[in-house]
Amino acid sequence: MPVLNRIAGYADDMTEWRRWLHRHPELGLDCHRTAAFVLGKLR
């Protein structure tokens, strides 16, 4: 399956992830919640 087709399959998920990250902003180096969110998605 071409990479673009695989990426397109995640479009809705990525939109929701972006919205979650913007609803829960963290500033500077204090990004524990953001790091946990990203780690959870990568697992």
HELIX and SHEET records of a PDB file:
HELIX    1   1 VAL A    3  ALA A    8  1                                   6    
HELIX    2   2 ALA A   11  ARG A   23  1                                  13    
HELIX    3   3 HIS A   32  LEU A   42  1                                  11    
END                                                                             
